[in-house]
Amino acid sequence: MKSVLFKHRSIRKFRPEPIPEELLRECLEAAVRASTCGNMQLYSLIVTRDKALREQLAPCHFNQPMVTEAPCVVTVCADVHRFSMWCRQREADPAYDNFGWFLNAVTDALLAAQNLCVEAEMHGLGICYLGTTLYTAGDIARILTLPKGVIPVTTIVMGYPAETPGLTDRLPLEAVVHYEKYTDYTAAEIDELWAEREESALTKQLLEENGLPNLARVFTDRRYVRDDSLAFSRSYFELLREKGFFNQ
C-alpha cells in the first residue's frame, strides 16, 4: 500500500475551521524530528494564525486568497541567530554568519518543512508551499520582525481542504534519477521525457490561453520571466547581506 507521499497535492482552497491545538503541535513536533546539520536545528518556524497578521502577509504572496483563507500560515526561516547566541553565552566563538552556513540552515529548514507537511497530510490537512516567499522576503522579514541571522526561505499554508484537485503530473523517474554517475541527456531524450506533459490536454489549454507555441515558452515568457527573476534574485541577495550571511 502506497504512503501518503504518493497522494500529495497542493491545496489552495481551505475550510475556515482552525487546526486543533494538539494536532498542530504534533505536526510541529514532527518537523523538529527532521534530520539536521550537527543537531544544530538551524531554522525557525513562524506560525501565524492571527487573521490581521495573515492579512499583512497576504500582499507578500501576491494576495493569493489561500493566505487569508487558510487558518495557519507557517513561514519557514533559515536561522543561525539562535545557535550563535547560545555559543556566545557559553564563551564560544560562532562563525556561522556566512554563505556556507546559510546553505546548511536552508537545508535544515526545508527538511523540517517537509516533515511538517507530511505529518499534516497524514492527518487529513492540506498544504501548499508558497514560492512567493523568496520574491518578497524583505517585507516578510519586516512584518515578522526577524533579527539578523534569520531569513525566510519558504512559506506553507495549512488547513482543512475545501477542494480535492487531481494529482499533478511528474516527469518519469528516468528524468531525475542517475545511477552511479550523472549521465547527461541527448536532445532526443529531453523530447521523450517531456513528451507526455507536452501532449496533455492541460498543456494544449495553456498554449491556447497564452498564444504561445510550446510549454517551455509558458515558463520563460509568462511564469518566470528573465527580468523578474533577476530582480527577485538581486533583492534576496541584498537581504542575505543585510541579515549577515556574507560576513566571511
Secondary structure, 3 states (H helix, E strand, C coil): CCCHHHHCCECCCECCCCCCHHHHHHHHHHHHCCCCHHHCCCEEEEEECCHHHHHHHHHHHCCCCHHHHCCEEEEEEEECHHHHHHHHHCCCCCCCCCHHHHHHHHHHHHHHHHHHHHHHHHCCCEEEEECHHHHCHHHHHHHCCCCCCEEEEEEEEEECECCCCCCCCCCCHHHHCCCCCCCCCCHHHHHHHHHHHHCCHHHHHHHHHHCCCCHHHHHHHHHCCHHHHHHHHHHHHHHHHHCCCCCC
